[in-house]
């Protein structure tokens, strides 16, 4: 009996337009705001600075590890695109923060959005792709020491 109900529900969902079709909406949100939120909530400690491509740190920059990439996904079901994107970018920022600290770096420089290996440079925003079920953010940057 349960199998028949499950099969009927699956057919109904697949028959609804938009639900059965994959959605992949590009969303562009402020990166500095995401970093500030990660610091404010204690997800990162603020010891690593983040610089999107087009923003240069002051001082001497030594690249410790070029081209560090993080690709994160999160559950977007029943969330607005903005909320899902803000959540998943936190995971990407945490991953870059941890990678920098592990490499002895105090900054991540020349950060670009790197969704599906396509670079997108913007000095203010990151790119997130949101769907009905998943949202994803991929970032690439250089782990660096800034003095």
PLY file of the C-alpha trace (Angstrom):
ply
format ascii 1.0
element vertex 147
property float x
property float y
property float z
element edge 146
property int vertex1
property int vertex2
end_header
0.00 0.00 0.00
2.79 2.43 0.90
4.52 1.68 -2.40
1.43 2.72 -4.38
1.20 6.03 -2.48
4.90 6.69 -3.03
4.61 5.89 -6.73
1.57 8.15 -7.10
3.32 11.00 -5.29
6.43 10.61 -7.45
4.35 10.69 -10.65
2.52 13.78 -9.45
5.75 15.62 -8.64
7.29 14.70 -11.98
4.17 15.88 -13.81
4.31 19.35 -12.27
6.20 21.81 -14.46
9.11 23.47 -12.71
9.40 20.82 -10.02
10.68 18.14 -12.35
12.88 20.60 -14.24
16.26 21.45 -12.74
16.64 25.10 -11.84
20.06 26.73 -11.83
19.75 30.44 -11.08
22.91 32.54 -10.84
22.81 34.86 -7.83
25.40 37.56 -7.11
25.78 38.71 -3.50
28.24 40.92 -1.55
31.32 38.96 -0.52
32.48 41.31 2.25
29.11 40.93 3.94
29.50 37.12 3.90
32.99 37.35 5.44
31.77 39.79 8.10
28.90 37.44 8.96
31.27 34.46 9.26
33.44 36.44 11.69
30.44 37.76 13.66
29.02 34.27 14.13
32.40 32.82 15.13
32.68 30.50 12.13
36.09 32.03 11.36
38.34 33.97 13.71
39.26 36.94 11.52
42.98 36.06 11.41
42.80 35.43 7.65
41.88 38.32 5.36
40.00 37.80 2.10
40.53 39.80 -1.10
38.41 39.36 -4.20
40.23 39.78 -7.52
40.50 43.50 -8.17
41.19 44.28 -4.51
44.84 44.28 -3.52
46.13 44.03 0.03
48.57 46.68 1.17
52.08 45.48 1.94
54.27 42.70 0.63
52.34 39.71 -0.69
54.01 36.31 -0.89
51.96 33.53 -2.48
52.21 30.38 -0.36
49.88 28.22 -2.45
48.33 29.46 -5.71
44.92 28.41 -6.98
43.28 26.96 -3.88
39.76 25.85 -4.84
36.70 25.12 -2.75
33.41 23.86 -4.14
30.56 23.71 -1.64
26.91 22.70 -1.91
24.05 23.01 0.56
20.43 22.05 0.86
18.31 24.83 -0.65
14.94 23.15 -0.21
12.38 25.55 1.25
14.94 28.39 1.45
15.09 31.58 -0.56
17.98 31.78 -3.02
19.62 34.48 -0.91
19.42 32.47 2.33
20.73 29.30 0.66
23.57 31.24 -0.99
24.52 33.02 2.22
24.63 29.65 3.97
26.77 27.89 1.34
29.25 30.75 0.91
29.93 30.47 4.65
31.11 26.89 4.04
33.37 28.06 1.20
34.83 30.85 3.35
35.46 28.43 6.23
37.23 26.02 3.87
39.50 28.76 2.48
40.16 30.06 6.01
41.21 26.59 7.17
43.35 26.02 4.07
45.13 29.34 4.60
45.84 28.63 8.26
47.10 25.12 7.44
49.46 26.59 4.82
50.77 29.26 7.20
49.06 32.03 5.22
47.19 35.01 6.64
45.26 35.97 3.52
43.44 34.61 0.50
44.03 36.90 -2.47
42.74 37.16 -6.04
39.55 35.29 -5.14
37.29 34.53 -8.09
34.04 32.67 -8.41
34.85 29.34 -10.03
31.49 27.66 -10.67
31.89 24.71 -13.05
35.53 25.84 -13.52
34.43 29.14 -15.10
36.25 32.10 -13.59
34.19 35.17 -12.79
36.06 38.17 -11.42
34.20 40.84 -9.51
35.69 43.10 -6.83
32.47 43.08 -4.75
30.32 39.97 -5.32
30.53 36.20 -5.37
28.54 33.95 -7.68
26.16 31.35 -6.29
23.98 28.95 -8.22
20.65 28.15 -6.61
18.15 25.48 -7.49
15.01 24.06 -5.96
17.00 21.50 -3.97
20.68 22.56 -3.92
22.76 25.73 -3.92
26.46 25.86 -4.73
29.42 28.19 -4.49
32.90 27.55 -5.87
35.76 29.92 -5.10
39.39 29.96 -6.19
42.12 32.08 -4.64
45.78 32.26 -3.72
46.82 31.47 -0.17
49.25 34.21 0.75
51.26 35.91 3.46
50.75 39.65 3.63
53.28 41.71 5.61
0 1
1 2
2 3
3 4
4 5
5 6
6 7
7 8
8 9
9 10
10 11
11 12
12 13
13 14
14 15
15 16
16 17
17 18
18 19
19 20
20 21
21 22
22 23
23 24
24 25
25 26
26 27
27 28
28 29
29 30
30 31
31 32
32 33
33 34
34 35
35 36
36 37
37 38
38 39
39 40
40 41
41 42
42 43
43 44
44 45
45 46
46 47
47 48
48 49
49 50
50 51
51 52
52 53
53 54
54 55
55 56
56 57
57 58
58 59
59 60
60 61
61 62
62 63
63 64
64 65
65 66
66 67
67 68
68 69
69 70
70 71
71 72
72 73
73 74
74 75
75 76
76 77
77 78
78 79
79 80
80 81
81 82
82 83
83 84
84 85
85 86
86 87
87 88
88 89
89 90
90 91
91 92
92 93
93 94
94 95
95 96
96 97
97 98
98 99
99 100
100 101
101 102
102 103
103 104
104 105
105 106
106 107
107 108
108 109
109 110
110 111
111 112
112 113
113 114
114 115
115 116
116 117
117 118
118 119
119 120
120 121
121 122
122 123
123 124
124 125
125 126
126 127
127 128
128 129
129 130
130 131
131 132
132 133
133 134
134 135
135 136
136 137
137 138
138 139
139 140
140 141
141 142
142 143
143 144
144 145
145 146
